Structure formats: C-alpha cells, structure tokens
C-alpha cells in the first residue's frame, strides 16, 4: 500500500487527537513501536509512510 506524505501526516494527527497529552516525539516513537514491534523505537527514522498509516489505523481499530 503506497501512502502519500499527506496521508501519513493525517494519520499522525488522528493519533495525536486520541492522545493529546503526548509530545510529538513520544507519538512518533509509539507509532514506530506499533509498526515494527518493541525494537521499532530504534528504527523511527526508517519508517515508510505506508507503515505509519497502517500502524495508526491498526491501533485505532480502523477509525
């Protein structure tokens, strides 16, 4: 699944709306963990847009 930059940013925004108390760095780290598992935090810089969108959709249950 190819995802555009806009789709990835919209996914981050949806997750941030759910967890407004988190800082951006925390949010991105959590997305990396959702996408790649416990070691994902170390790979946050390597996430592809489609991984961000997929991880957020999965976490939010399809919202």
C-alpha positions in Angstrom: 0.0 0.0 0.0 1.6 3.3 -1.1 0.7 6.2 1.2 1.4 9.9 0.5 3.0 12.3 2.9 -0.4 13.9 3.5 -1.9 10.5 4.4 0.9 9.9 6.9 0.5 13.3 8.4 -3.2 12.9 8.7 -2.7 9.6 10.4 -0.3 11.2 12.9 -2.9 13.9 13.5 -5.7 11.3 14.2 -3.5 9.6 16.7 -2.5 12.9 18.4 -6.2 13.8 18.7 -6.6 10.5 20.6 -3.6 11.1 22.8 -3.2 14.9 23.1 -1.1 14.7 26.2 1.8 13.1 24.3 4.6 15.1 22.8 5.3 14.7 19.1 8.5 12.7 19.8 6.6 10.3 22.0 3.9 9.9 19.4 6.3 9.1 16.6 8.2 6.7 18.8 5.0 4.9 19.7 4.0 4.7 16.0 7.3 3.1 15.3 6.7 0.5 18.0 3.2 -0.1 16.7 4.6 -0.7 13.2 7.7 -2.7 14.0 7.3 -4.1 17.5 9.3 -3.4 20.7 12.5 -2.7 18.8 10.8 -0.2 16.5 11.7 2.8 18.6 15.3 2.4 17.3 14.0 2.4 13.7 11.8 5.5 13.8 13.9 7.3 11.1 13.4 4.4 8.7 9.6 4.2 8.8 7.9 4.4 5.4 4.7 6.4 5.0 2.6 3.3 4.5 3.9 1.9 7.8 2.8 5.0 9.6 -0.6 4.9 8.1 -1.0 1.2 8.7 0.2 1.3 12.3 -2.1 4.1 13.2 -5.2 2.5 11.5 -4.5 -0.8 13.2 -4.0 0.9 16.6 -7.2 3.0 16.3 -9.2 0.0 15.1 -9.9 1.3 11.7 -11.0 4.8 12.7 
